Structure formats: C-alpha cells, structure tokens
Amino acid sequence: MVIIGLVSARIKAEPVAIHGVLPGAENSEIRLLHYDDRISYQLVIMDRVYVSDSATFTLHADVIEPTQFILDIDFYSATIYVYPGSVYHIACDPVDISGQYRPFYRKDLLVYNILKEPNPPINTLIGEFENKYAVFIEQELGGTYQKRNTTFIRKFRQEMDSLHDFYRESYVRNYVDYRLASLEFIIAPVKRLSLFKTYIQDKPVLYDHPEYMIFFNSFFEDYLLQHSKFVSRKDLMSTINQSANYRALLDTLGKDTLLRNEEIREMVLLRSVVDLYDDPYFNRNSLILILNQMADITKFNEHRKIANNLKKLLTQLKQGFDAPDFNLPDLNKDTLNLSDFSGKPVYLSFFTTWSYACLAEFELMDSLYKRYGEQIHFVTISLDKTPEVIDRLRKEKNYNWVFLYNGSGYDVIHDYNVKTFPLFVLIDAKGKIVDYPAYKPSEIIEDRFRFVLKIQK
C-alpha cells in the first residue's frame, strides 16, 4: 500500500535548521545541497556557511514537505532527511580536508550522529529500515533472483507493515514501498503492467521523493525505444526530427495505454529526452526545441522546471554552448571573470601543484604559451589550498600566463565538472565551448589551436 503523504496538505514552506559540530573543517565552507529535480539531478545550493573556529555551523532552509538534503564539504558528503519546522543538532566525526592526492569524484562519507532527532524521526526510521533491508537482501536474495520469485519481498513488506512507526510516517512508508517496488522490477520485469497499476497508476507523482523517482526512472528507462508496444521508433523520429512539436509528440505518446494520464505522459517524455538525446537517430536541436516548448506551454510547474534543467544538463559544457563564467582572484588579488578574456580563444586548465601529471603538462604548456600567447589566452585555475604555493611555482619556473586561485571553492569545480586534474578546456573568442575536455599539451592540442584560430578569422 502506497501512502500519499502530506505534500498536498502543505502549501507554506516552513523553516529547518541544522546545527552541527565538524572537527577538522574549521574555516571551510559547508553547503546544504538539494536536487532541483530527480530527472536531470541538477544540484542547487540551499545554504552555505563557513565552519567557525570552534568547528560549529548552522545551515537553514525552507521546505514544504519531508526532504532529503546533502551535506557537502570538500571531499566529504552525507544525506540527511529533514521535516518542515524542525531543528536538528548533529555531531560529525572529525575530517581531514587537507586535500592532498584526492580527486573530486570520490567523496568520503561524512559520518554524523543526530543528537536528538525531533519527531517524526525520519532519519532514525530510514536508518533502521536500511539495516533491516541489508540483512534481508543478504539472507534472501541469492537463489531467489534466479527464480524470478517475488514472494519473499511480500513477506518482508508484511514485516515492515507490522512495525507501527514505519506505517505511521508517510514519507518513510513511501520510502519502503518504492524501494521494494524497485527490487520487484529488477527481479521480475515481465510484471511491468502489474507494477505500473500498483505503484504509478492513480497515484500522486512524488517528484521529490528519492525512492519513488528511482523507481520511476528505472521503470521508464528506454521505455519509448524498447518497451512501448504502441509507440514506434518511426513515429518518434517523424514527430521529433521533422516537426519538433511538443504537442504532436505528446499525442504520439498518447497511443500508449500506460500513458493516458497527461501528467505521467509528460513525465515519461521528460525522462525519455535523456535517452533520445544520446541516440544518433534523433536530432538533438529538435529535442532542445521540444524542451523549450514544454517549458513555455506545460500546465505543470514542476515539468517546466525539469524541462529547463534538462536543457542545461544536455547543453552544459557541450560544443557551441556558453562556457560557464567564473569570478576568481589572480595572484595579485585582482578579480577576473571569463568575459575579461573575450576577443581571443581561451585555453583553460585546472591543476594542483602536488600532481606530477599537472607539473609535467605545464613544462610543455610553457613552450605552447611562448608560441601562441599573443593569439590565445592561457588561463590556469589552481585548486591548491593556498595561493602562495602557486605563486612560488610560477616564479620558480618563470611561467608568465594567467594564474587564478579557486582553492576548494565549490562553484567553478561544479560548473566545469572537475573530477580530477589536470583538466583542459578550449573556449573560442566568443566564450563558446570548442572542446571539453580539450587535448592536453602532451597531446595534439596544436591542431585544435590552429582550428580555433582559423574559425576566429
């Protein structure tokens, strides 16, 4: 049984506060992040503060329903569930954010305890469920998966139903139900119609519920191209590539009996754009036009937001689209942004002084700068902890191109999706992405330099 919850009953956002102690992170920025939607999975910053000298911090947000947030600081992150109008006090295990030899793509778990969780204790309940679920999977899943038998899932669901606390809190109830729904779908995907009727048909769309959206996204992955019995690839290609019309595409999807509900149909369309965009048979510009139309026309506010986020996701750091701006100090503490380098192409790099790979590339980049420095801006963004170490390297090696300092600042790292280093990006004279990632100096970057300079002329 799926519980609708309190989403529709809450129309006014209520404040949430998270008071924490985080030893080892003094004077570093900690952020409270949230997925703006769970199709594009674009992260937004709800609040950001610096941890005090005494290792304390307080983060605030306004929410209208139980919400999953991410606590994020340098190389650590953790999820926390909050309830509207509640105050949380957490104590974190000590962290080491020195940053040496650590790539950004691998985040360690920020371990914390909620000192006294306010009611309803959704973190405690979800934690208890996760422990029970882990034991359940270890004990039951092995041989059963091969038999495609979901009887053991029903037994586990009944066990959860018998626990009053799990049943009483709707957010947690939905968490349990849709986690098990995802497991059912993995084990017995042939029961697609039955699962649809049980978990999606005539149920509210829980846009911000993590387990509902994991199930929804999995259920409709490649649905239009592989699983729909009523919508053909030919129909899709005709509607998308030739007409690029949002309403016509909705009508085409309406042939599918599972997609008669307009809200679900639009959600499936949004989910499918991600799959279609990577398929060479579909015109990417047409898909972006369709997203533009949906953002303007749809009557569902949440879909308008998702459409805009998908446009950003699909075009960000792609050739021909605007390179993300930045606003960073140079080693003289003068603030520069990307537009300060307009008029000439930009060879942008991200580096740290402790990376031997970065240092080796810079030896080669120095010779490139001497040959192309009059025609191309060479700009390096440092991710070291202090600017002094970069300045020392620059002076020792007599590197004369532009060095900017970012440290562990979140925005540029996030906007350029910096996971490891060195990372190079080639940007044209108008601020458009040419290559992401671009060739390194040790590769055939001069061919790309000649190409971008020819385009400039």
C-alpha positions as CSV (number, residue, x, y, z in Angstrom):
1,M,0.0,0.0,0.0
2,V,1.4,3.4,-1.0
3,I,0.7,6.3,1.3
4,I,0.1,9.7,-0.5
5,G,1.6,11.7,2.4
6,L,1.3,15.3,3.4
7,V,2.6,17.0,0.2
8,S,-0.8,18.3,-0.9
9,A,-1.7,19.4,2.6
10,R,1.4,21.6,3.0
11,I,1.2,24.9,1.0
12,K,3.5,27.0,3.0
13,A,7.2,26.4,3.4
14,E,8.5,26.0,7.0
15,P,12.0,26.7,8.2
16,V,14.5,24.0,9.0
17,A,17.8,24.5,10.9
18,I,20.7,22.1,11.1
19,H,23.2,22.9,13.9
20,G,26.4,20.9,13.6
21,V,29.9,20.4,15.0
22,L,32.5,19.3,12.5
23,P,36.1,19.0,13.9
24,G,38.8,19.4,11.3
25,A,36.8,21.6,9.0
26,E,37.3,24.9,10.7
27,N,37.1,27.9,8.3
28,S,36.0,25.7,5.4
29,E,32.7,26.1,3.6
30,I,29.9,23.6,4.2
31,R,26.9,23.5,1.9
32,L,23.4,22.2,2.1
33,L,22.5,20.9,-1.4
34,H,19.3,19.6,-2.9
35,Y,18.4,18.0,-6.2
36,D,16.3,20.6,-8.0
37,D,14.5,17.7,-9.7
38,R,15.2,14.0,-9.9
39,I,15.3,13.6,-13.7
40,S,18.1,16.0,-14.5
41,Y,19.5,15.6,-11.0
42,Q,20.8,19.2,-11.1
43,L,22.0,20.3,-7.7
44,V,21.2,23.6,-6.1
45,I,22.6,25.2,-3.0
46,M,20.1,25.8,-0.3
47,D,22.5,27.4,2.1
48,R,26.3,27.7,2.5
49,V,28.3,28.8,5.5
50,Y,31.8,28.7,6.8
51,V,32.6,26.3,9.7
52,S,33.6,28.5,12.7
53,D,36.9,28.5,14.5
54,S,35.2,26.3,17.2
55,A,34.1,23.8,14.4
56,T,30.4,24.7,14.6
57,F,28.0,25.6,11.8
58,T,24.3,26.3,11.2
59,L,22.5,25.7,7.9
60,H,19.0,26.9,7.1
61,A,16.4,26.0,4.5
62,D,12.6,26.3,4.0
63,V,10.7,23.2,3.0
64,I,7.1,22.3,2.4
65,E,7.4,18.6,2.8
66,P,9.9,16.0,4.2
67,T,13.0,16.5,2.1
68,Q,16.3,14.8,1.5
69,F,19.3,17.1,1.6
70,I,23.0,16.6,1.1
71,L,25.6,17.9,3.5
72,D,28.7,18.7,1.3
73,I,32.2,19.9,2.3
74,D,35.2,19.4,0.1
75,F,35.9,15.7,-0.1
76,Y,33.0,14.6,2.2
77,S,29.2,14.3,1.8
78,A,26.2,12.8,3.5
79,T,22.5,12.8,3.2
80,I,20.1,14.0,5.8
81,Y,16.3,13.9,5.9
82,V,14.5,16.9,7.4
83,Y,10.9,17.6,8.4
84,P,9.3,21.0,7.9
85,G,9.6,23.2,11.0
86,S,12.2,21.1,12.7
87,V,15.6,21.8,14.3
88,Y,18.4,19.2,14.1
89,H,21.6,19.0,16.2
90,I,24.3,16.8,14.7
91,A,27.8,15.9,15.8
92,C,30.2,14.8,13.0
93,D,33.2,12.6,13.2
94,P,36.5,14.6,12.6
95,V,37.5,15.1,9.0
96,D,40.8,15.7,7.1
97,I,40.3,18.2,4.3
98,S,44.0,18.8,3.5
99,G,43.1,17.7,0.0
100,Q,46.5,16.1,-0.8
101,Y,46.2,13.5,-3.6
102,R,42.5,13.3,-3.5
103,P,40.3,13.6,-6.7
104,F,37.0,15.3,-6.5
105,Y,35.0,12.5,-8.0
106,R,35.4,10.3,-4.9
107,K,33.6,11.7,-1.9
108,D,34.1,10.1,1.5
109,L,31.1,9.6,3.8
110,L,30.7,12.4,6.3
111,V,29.8,10.4,9.4
112,Y,27.5,12.2,11.8
113,N,25.0,11.4,14.7
114,I,21.8,13.3,15.3
115,L,22.0,14.1,19.0
116,K,18.2,14.1,19.5
117,E,16.0,13.8,16.4
118,P,12.8,15.7,16.5
119,N,9.5,13.9,15.7
120,P,8.8,12.4,13.4
121,P,12.3,10.7,13.5
122,I,12.6,10.0,9.7
123,N,16.4,9.6,9.8
124,T,16.2,7.1,12.5
125,L,13.3,5.2,10.8
126,I,15.1,5.2,7.4
127,G,18.3,4.1,9.1
128,E,16.5,1.2,10.8
129,F,14.9,0.2,7.5
130,E,18.2,0.3,5.7
131,N,19.7,-2.1,8.3
132,K,16.8,-4.5,8.0
133,Y,16.9,-4.3,4.2
134,A,20.6,-5.1,4.1
135,V,20.1,-8.2,6.3
136,F,17.1,-9.2,4.2
137,I,19.0,-8.9,0.9
138,E,21.9,-10.9,2.2
139,Q,19.7,-13.7,3.5
140,E,17.1,-13.9,0.9
141,L,18.1,-12.6,-2.5
142,G,20.8,-15.2,-3.6
143,G,18.9,-18.0,-5.2
144,T,15.5,-16.3,-5.4
145,Y,16.7,-13.8,-8.0
146,Q,17.4,-16.7,-10.4
147,K,13.9,-18.0,-10.0
148,R,12.2,-14.6,-10.6
149,N,10.1,-15.2,-7.5
150,T,8.9,-12.1,-5.6
151,T,7.2,-14.0,-2.7
152,F,10.0,-13.2,-0.3
153,I,9.5,-9.5,-1.0
154,R,5.9,-9.7,0.1
155,K,6.9,-11.4,3.3
156,F,9.4,-8.6,4.0
157,R,6.8,-6.0,3.2
158,Q,4.5,-7.6,5.7
159,E,7.2,-7.5,8.3
160,M,7.6,-3.7,7.7
161,D,3.8,-3.2,7.8
162,S,3.8,-4.8,11.3
163,L,6.1,-2.0,12.6
164,H,3.8,0.8,13.6
165,D,6.4,3.5,13.3
166,F,7.1,2.7,9.7
167,Y,3.5,2.6,8.8
168,R,2.6,5.8,10.6
169,E,5.1,8.2,8.8
170,S,4.1,8.5,5.2
171,Y,7.5,9.6,3.9
172,V,9.1,6.6,5.4
173,R,6.3,4.3,4.2
174,N,6.7,5.5,0.7
175,Y,10.5,5.0,1.1
176,V,9.9,1.4,2.0
177,D,7.3,0.8,-0.7
178,Y,9.2,2.2,-3.6
179,R,12.5,0.6,-2.6
180,L,10.8,-2.7,-2.6
181,A,9.0,-1.8,-5.9
182,S,12.4,-1.2,-7.5
183,L,13.5,-4.6,-6.2
184,E,10.4,-6.3,-7.7
185,F,11.1,-4.6,-11.0
186,I,14.7,-5.9,-11.1
187,I,13.7,-9.4,-10.2
188,A,10.5,-9.7,-12.4
189,P,10.5,-7.0,-15.1
190,V,7.9,-9.0,-17.0
191,K,5.4,-7.9,-14.4
192,R,5.6,-4.3,-15.8
193,L,1.9,-3.8,-16.2
194,S,1.1,-5.1,-12.6
195,L,3.8,-2.9,-11.1
196,F,2.5,0.1,-13.1
197,K,-1.0,-0.4,-11.7
198,T,0.2,-0.8,-8.2
199,Y,2.8,1.9,-7.9
200,I,2.1,4.6,-10.6
201,Q,-1.4,4.5,-12.0
202,D,-3.8,6.7,-10.0
203,K,-1.0,7.6,-7.5
204,P,0.4,11.0,-7.0
205,V,3.7,11.8,-8.6
206,L,6.2,12.2,-5.7
207,Y,8.6,14.4,-7.6
208,D,11.0,15.0,-4.7
209,H,10.9,11.5,-3.1
210,P,14.2,9.8,-3.8
211,E,12.8,6.2,-3.8
212,Y,9.7,7.0,-5.9
213,M,11.9,8.7,-8.5
214,I,14.5,5.9,-8.6
215,F,11.6,3.5,-9.3
216,F,10.0,5.8,-11.9
217,N,13.3,6.5,-13.7
218,S,14.2,2.8,-13.8
219,F,10.7,1.7,-14.9
220,F,10.7,4.1,-17.8
221,E,14.4,3.8,-18.8
222,D,14.5,3.4,-22.6
223,Y,10.7,2.8,-22.4
224,L,9.7,4.5,-25.7
225,L,12.5,2.9,-27.7
226,Q,12.4,-0.6,-26.3
227,H,9.3,-1.4,-24.2
228,S,6.3,0.5,-25.6
229,K,4.0,-1.7,-27.7
230,F,2.2,1.3,-29.1
231,V,4.8,3.9,-30.0
232,S,7.2,3.0,-32.8
233,R,10.7,4.4,-33.4
234,K,9.4,5.6,-36.8
235,D,6.6,7.6,-35.1
236,L,9.1,9.2,-32.8
237,M,11.6,10.0,-35.5
238,S,8.9,11.6,-37.6
239,T,7.5,13.7,-34.8
240,I,10.8,14.8,-33.3
241,N,13.1,15.2,-36.4
242,Q,10.5,16.6,-38.8
243,S,8.0,18.6,-36.8
244,A,9.9,19.2,-33.5
245,N,6.5,19.8,-32.0
246,Y,5.9,19.2,-28.3
247,R,2.1,18.8,-28.5
248,A,2.4,16.4,-31.5
249,L,4.9,14.4,-29.6
250,L,2.5,14.2,-26.6
251,D,-0.2,13.0,-28.9
252,T,2.1,10.3,-30.3
253,L,2.9,9.1,-26.8
254,G,-0.8,9.1,-26.0
255,K,-1.2,6.0,-28.2
256,D,0.4,4.0,-25.3
257,T,-2.3,2.8,-22.8
258,L,0.1,3.3,-19.9
259,L,0.5,7.0,-20.8
260,R,-3.1,8.2,-20.9
261,N,-2.6,10.3,-17.8
262,E,-1.3,13.6,-19.0
263,E,1.0,14.2,-16.0
264,I,2.6,10.8,-16.3
265,R,2.9,11.1,-20.1
266,E,4.8,14.4,-19.8
267,M,7.0,12.9,-17.1
268,V,7.8,10.0,-19.4
269,L,8.6,12.4,-22.2
270,L,11.0,14.3,-19.9
271,R,12.6,11.1,-18.7
272,S,12.9,9.9,-22.3
273,V,14.6,13.0,-23.7
274,V,17.7,11.9,-21.9
275,D,17.7,8.6,-23.7
276,L,16.7,10.1,-27.1
277,Y,19.4,12.8,-26.9
278,D,22.1,10.1,-26.9
279,D,20.5,8.2,-29.8
280,P,22.1,9.2,-33.1
281,Y,18.8,8.8,-35.0
282,F,17.2,11.7,-33.2
283,N,18.0,15.4,-33.8
284,R,19.4,17.0,-30.7
285,N,18.4,20.5,-31.7
286,S,14.8,19.3,-32.2
287,L,14.8,17.8,-28.7
288,I,16.0,21.1,-27.2
289,L,13.3,22.9,-29.1
290,I,10.7,20.5,-27.6
291,L,12.1,21.2,-24.2
292,N,11.8,24.9,-24.8
293,Q,8.1,24.4,-25.9
294,M,7.4,22.4,-22.8
295,A,8.9,25.0,-20.5
296,D,6.6,27.6,-22.1
297,I,3.4,25.6,-22.5
298,T,3.0,22.9,-19.9
299,K,0.5,23.4,-17.2
300,F,2.6,21.5,-14.6
301,N,5.0,23.9,-12.9
302,E,7.3,21.0,-11.9
303,H,7.6,20.0,-15.5
304,R,8.6,23.5,-16.5
305,K,11.4,23.4,-14.0
306,I,12.5,19.9,-15.2
307,A,12.5,21.0,-18.8
308,N,14.7,24.0,-18.1
309,N,17.1,21.8,-16.0
310,L,17.3,19.2,-18.8
311,K,18.2,21.9,-21.3
312,K,21.1,22.9,-19.0
313,L,22.1,19.3,-18.4
314,L,22.2,18.4,-22.1
315,T,24.0,21.5,-23.3
316,Q,26.3,22.3,-20.5
317,L,30.0,22.0,-21.5
318,K,28.9,20.9,-25.0
319,Q,30.5,22.3,-28.1
320,G,29.0,25.5,-29.3
321,F,27.3,26.5,-26.0
322,D,28.4,29.1,-23.5
323,A,31.3,28.2,-21.2
324,P,30.4,28.7,-17.5
325,D,31.5,32.0,-16.2
326,F,33.8,32.4,-13.2
327,N,34.8,35.2,-10.9
328,L,38.2,34.4,-9.3
329,P,41.2,36.3,-8.0
330,D,44.6,36.2,-9.7
331,L,47.8,36.1,-7.7
332,N,47.7,39.9,-7.4
333,K,44.3,39.5,-5.8
334,D,42.6,41.2,-8.8
335,T,39.3,39.6,-9.6
336,L,38.8,38.3,-13.1
337,N,36.0,36.6,-15.0
338,L,35.7,34.8,-18.3
339,S,34.5,37.9,-20.1
340,D,37.8,39.6,-19.3
341,F,39.4,37.2,-21.8
342,S,36.9,37.8,-24.7
343,G,38.2,38.6,-28.1
344,K,40.7,35.7,-28.2
345,P,40.3,32.0,-27.6
346,V,41.0,30.7,-24.1
347,Y,43.0,27.6,-23.2
348,L,41.7,27.0,-19.7
349,S,43.3,24.5,-17.3
350,F,42.6,23.2,-13.8
351,F,45.5,22.0,-11.8
352,T,47.2,21.4,-8.4
353,T,50.9,21.8,-7.7
354,W,51.1,18.4,-6.0
355,S,50.0,16.5,-9.1
356,Y,53.0,15.2,-11.1
357,A,50.8,14.9,-14.1
358,C,49.9,18.6,-13.9
359,L,53.5,19.7,-13.4
360,A,54.6,17.6,-16.4
361,E,51.9,19.2,-18.6
362,F,53.0,22.7,-17.5
363,E,56.5,22.2,-18.7
364,L,55.1,21.6,-22.2
365,M,52.5,24.3,-21.9
366,D,55.2,26.9,-21.3
367,S,56.5,26.3,-24.8
368,L,53.0,26.5,-26.2
369,Y,52.4,29.8,-24.4
370,K,55.6,31.2,-25.9
371,R,54.4,30.3,-29.4
372,Y,50.7,31.1,-29.1
373,G,50.5,33.5,-26.2
374,E,49.8,36.5,-28.5
375,Q,46.8,34.8,-30.1
376,I,45.4,32.7,-27.3
377,H,44.7,33.4,-23.6
378,F,46.3,30.8,-21.4
379,V,44.4,30.7,-18.1
380,T,45.1,28.3,-15.3
381,I,42.8,27.8,-12.3
382,S,44.6,26.4,-9.2
383,L,42.8,24.0,-6.8
384,D,45.6,24.2,-4.2
385,K,44.6,25.2,-0.7
386,T,46.7,28.4,-0.6
387,P,47.7,30.8,-3.4
388,E,51.2,31.1,-2.0
389,V,52.3,27.7,-3.3
390,I,51.1,28.5,-6.8
391,D,52.9,31.9,-6.8
392,R,56.1,30.1,-5.7
393,L,55.8,27.6,-8.5
394,R,55.1,30.3,-11.1
395,K,58.1,32.3,-10.0
396,E,60.5,29.3,-9.8
397,K,59.5,28.2,-13.3
398,N,59.1,31.7,-14.8
399,Y,55.6,30.8,-16.0
400,N,54.0,34.1,-17.4
401,W,50.5,33.2,-18.3
402,V,47.5,34.0,-16.1
403,F,47.0,32.0,-12.9
404,L,43.7,32.3,-10.9
405,Y,43.1,30.9,-7.5
406,N,40.0,28.8,-6.6
407,G,41.2,26.5,-3.9
408,S,38.3,24.2,-2.8
409,G,35.6,26.7,-3.9
410,Y,32.5,24.8,-4.9
411,D,31.1,26.8,-7.8
412,V,33.8,26.6,-10.5
413,I,34.5,22.9,-9.7
414,H,30.8,22.2,-10.0
415,D,30.2,24.3,-13.1
416,Y,33.1,22.7,-15.0
417,N,32.5,19.2,-13.6
418,V,36.1,19.0,-12.4
419,K,36.6,15.4,-11.1
420,T,40.3,15.0,-11.4
421,F,43.2,17.0,-12.8
422,P,44.7,18.3,-15.0
423,L,41.6,19.2,-16.9
424,F,41.8,21.4,-20.0
425,V,39.1,23.3,-21.8
426,L,39.3,25.1,-25.1
427,I,36.9,28.1,-25.5
428,D,36.5,30.3,-28.6
429,A,36.8,34.1,-28.7
430,K,33.1,34.5,-28.1
431,G,33.1,32.3,-24.9
432,K,31.7,29.2,-26.5
433,I,33.0,25.7,-25.7
434,V,35.1,24.3,-28.5
435,D,36.4,21.2,-26.7
436,Y,35.6,19.7,-23.3
437,P,37.7,18.2,-22.2
438,A,40.4,19.6,-24.6
439,Y,43.6,17.9,-25.5
440,K,46.5,18.3,-23.1
441,P,49.7,20.0,-24.1
442,S,51.3,16.5,-24.4
443,E,48.6,15.6,-27.0
444,I,47.7,17.1,-30.4
445,I,46.4,20.4,-29.0
446,E,48.2,22.5,-31.6
447,D,45.9,21.1,-34.3
448,R,43.0,22.4,-32.2
449,F,44.7,25.7,-31.7
450,R,45.1,26.2,-35.4
451,F,41.4,25.2,-35.9
452,V,40.1,27.7,-33.4
453,L,42.3,30.5,-34.7
454,K,41.1,29.8,-38.2
455,I,37.5,29.9,-37.0
456,Q,38.2,33.2,-35.3
457,K,39.3,34.8,-38.5
